[in-house]
């Protein structure tokens, strides 16, 4: 019984920490075209459609919450995002080493890397899948998005299959 309590307690602590991080990030995220709702969609997609190893959960969740923190353009996200993210993570007591991992992800999260970490691949695919959500599809489609390229660049086959299914639903 004691062991079970520790697991619940740890999950609760992690959930509270993530909630606090989202609260700190929200003012920055609301400056983006799709706002904090985009971040929440990416997080929900990652949790629902990817098996996130226990040892990577913290890294994946924090990377997702902070991936668009720097502004609405890729340049702003890459240039300002890491500094803002490191500051927010520091406020919550995350280590400098952990913050560096998150910042490196932020600096490259729009690129298709040759040898990315599993945490990066989950963020990347979930971020692309969010573009196909009912909420975001009209925005991206109006910008003449090349959906086939987006799908082809995803890392996981199950992400690609889900993306094609979502695309077919949107184009009906």
C-alpha positions as CSV (number, residue, x, y, z in Angstrom):
1,X,0.0,0.0,0.0
2,X,2.8,2.4,0.8
3,X,4.4,1.9,-2.6
4,X,1.1,2.7,-4.3
5,X,0.8,5.9,-2.3
6,X,4.3,7.0,-3.4
7,X,3.3,6.5,-7.1
8,X,0.1,8.5,-6.7
9,X,2.0,11.2,-4.8
10,X,4.7,11.4,-7.4
11,X,2.1,11.7,-10.3
12,X,0.3,14.3,-8.4
13,X,3.5,16.3,-7.8
14,X,4.4,16.0,-11.5
15,X,0.9,17.1,-12.5
16,X,1.1,20.1,-10.2
17,X,4.5,21.1,-11.6
18,X,3.3,20.8,-15.2
19,X,0.2,22.9,-14.3
20,X,2.5,25.5,-12.8
21,X,4.7,25.5,-15.8
22,X,1.7,25.9,-18.1
23,X,0.5,28.8,-16.0
24,X,3.9,30.5,-16.2
25,X,4.1,29.9,-20.0
26,X,0.5,30.9,-20.9
27,X,1.2,34.7,-21.1
28,X,4.0,34.0,-23.6
29,X,2.0,31.4,-25.6
30,X,-1.0,33.7,-25.9
31,X,1.1,36.0,-28.0
32,X,1.3,33.3,-30.7
33,X,-1.2,33.0,-33.6
34,X,-2.8,29.9,-32.1
35,X,-2.2,30.6,-28.5
36,X,-1.9,28.3,-25.5
37,X,-4.7,26.1,-27.0
38,X,-2.2,24.9,-29.6
39,X,0.2,23.8,-26.8
40,X,-2.6,22.0,-25.0
41,X,-3.6,20.2,-28.3
42,X,0.0,19.1,-28.9
43,X,0.2,17.8,-25.3
44,X,-3.1,15.9,-25.6
45,X,-2.1,14.4,-29.0
46,X,1.3,13.3,-27.6
47,X,-0.3,11.7,-24.5
48,X,-3.0,10.0,-26.6
49,X,-1.1,8.8,-29.6
50,X,2.4,8.1,-28.4
51,X,3.9,5.8,-25.9
52,X,6.0,8.1,-23.8
53,X,8.6,6.1,-21.8
54,X,8.3,6.9,-18.1
55,X,11.9,8.2,-18.0
56,X,11.1,10.7,-20.7
57,X,7.7,11.9,-19.5
58,X,9.1,15.0,-17.8
59,X,11.2,16.0,-20.8
60,X,8.4,15.4,-23.3
61,X,5.8,17.3,-21.3
62,X,8.1,20.3,-20.6
63,X,9.3,20.4,-24.2
64,X,5.8,20.5,-25.5
65,X,4.6,23.2,-23.0
66,X,7.6,25.4,-23.9
67,X,8.2,24.7,-27.6
68,X,6.5,27.8,-28.9
69,X,7.3,30.1,-26.0
70,X,9.5,32.7,-27.8
71,X,6.9,34.2,-30.1
72,X,4.8,33.7,-33.2
73,X,7.6,33.3,-35.7
74,X,10.1,30.4,-35.9
75,X,13.0,32.9,-35.6
76,X,11.5,34.4,-32.3
77,X,10.9,30.9,-31.0
78,X,14.5,29.8,-31.7
79,X,16.1,33.0,-30.5
80,X,14.0,34.1,-27.5
81,X,12.4,30.8,-26.5
82,X,15.3,29.1,-24.9
83,X,16.1,32.0,-22.6
84,X,12.5,32.3,-21.5
85,X,12.1,28.5,-21.1
86,X,15.3,28.3,-19.0
87,X,14.0,31.1,-16.7
88,X,10.6,29.4,-16.2
89,X,12.2,26.0,-15.6
90,X,14.6,27.6,-13.1
91,X,11.6,29.1,-11.2
92,X,10.2,25.7,-10.7
93,X,13.5,24.1,-9.6
94,X,14.5,22.1,-12.6
95,X,18.2,21.5,-13.0
96,X,20.4,23.5,-15.5
97,X,21.1,20.2,-17.3
98,X,17.4,19.5,-17.8
99,X,16.8,23.0,-18.9
100,X,19.6,22.7,-21.5
101,X,17.9,19.7,-23.0
102,X,14.6,21.5,-23.3
103,X,16.2,24.6,-24.7
104,X,18.0,22.6,-27.4
105,X,14.6,21.1,-28.4
106,X,13.1,24.5,-28.6
107,X,16.0,25.8,-30.8
108,X,15.3,23.1,-33.4
109,X,11.7,21.9,-33.0
110,X,10.6,23.0,-36.6
111,X,13.4,21.1,-38.2
112,X,13.5,17.4,-39.2
113,X,16.6,16.2,-37.5
114,X,18.6,13.2,-38.8
115,X,19.2,11.6,-35.4
116,X,16.7,13.2,-32.9
117,X,16.0,12.0,-29.4
118,X,12.8,10.1,-28.8
119,X,11.4,13.1,-26.8
120,X,12.1,15.3,-29.9
121,X,10.4,12.9,-32.3
122,X,7.2,12.8,-30.1
123,X,7.1,16.6,-29.9
124,X,7.7,17.0,-33.6
125,X,5.0,14.5,-34.7
126,X,2.4,15.8,-32.2
127,X,3.1,19.4,-33.3
128,X,2.5,18.4,-36.9
129,X,-0.6,16.4,-36.0
130,X,-2.1,19.4,-34.2
131,X,-2.0,21.2,-37.5
132,X,-4.6,18.7,-38.8
133,X,-6.9,19.2,-35.8
134,X,-10.4,20.6,-36.5
135,X,-9.3,23.8,-34.7
136,X,-6.0,24.4,-36.6
137,X,-6.7,22.9,-40.0
138,X,-8.5,26.0,-41.5
139,X,-5.6,28.3,-40.4
140,X,-2.9,26.1,-41.9
141,X,-4.9,25.1,-45.0
142,X,-5.5,28.8,-45.8
143,X,-1.7,29.2,-45.9
144,X,-1.5,26.7,-48.7
145,X,0.2,24.1,-46.5
146,X,1.8,21.2,-48.4
147,X,0.1,18.4,-46.3
148,X,1.9,15.6,-48.1
149,X,5.3,17.0,-47.2
150,X,4.3,17.5,-43.6
151,X,3.1,13.9,-43.3
152,X,6.1,12.5,-45.1
153,X,8.5,14.3,-42.7
154,X,6.9,12.8,-39.6
155,X,9.1,10.3,-37.7
156,X,6.6,7.6,-36.7
157,X,4.5,5.5,-39.1
158,X,1.5,5.6,-36.8
159,X,1.7,9.4,-36.8
160,X,1.7,9.3,-40.6
161,X,-1.3,7.0,-40.8
162,X,-3.2,9.1,-38.3
163,X,-2.3,12.3,-40.2
164,X,-3.6,10.8,-43.5
165,X,-6.8,9.8,-41.7
166,X,-7.2,13.3,-40.2
167,X,-6.4,14.9,-43.6
168,X,-9.1,12.8,-45.3
169,X,-11.6,13.8,-42.7
170,X,-10.8,17.5,-43.2
171,X,-11.0,17.4,-47.0
172,X,-14.5,15.8,-47.1
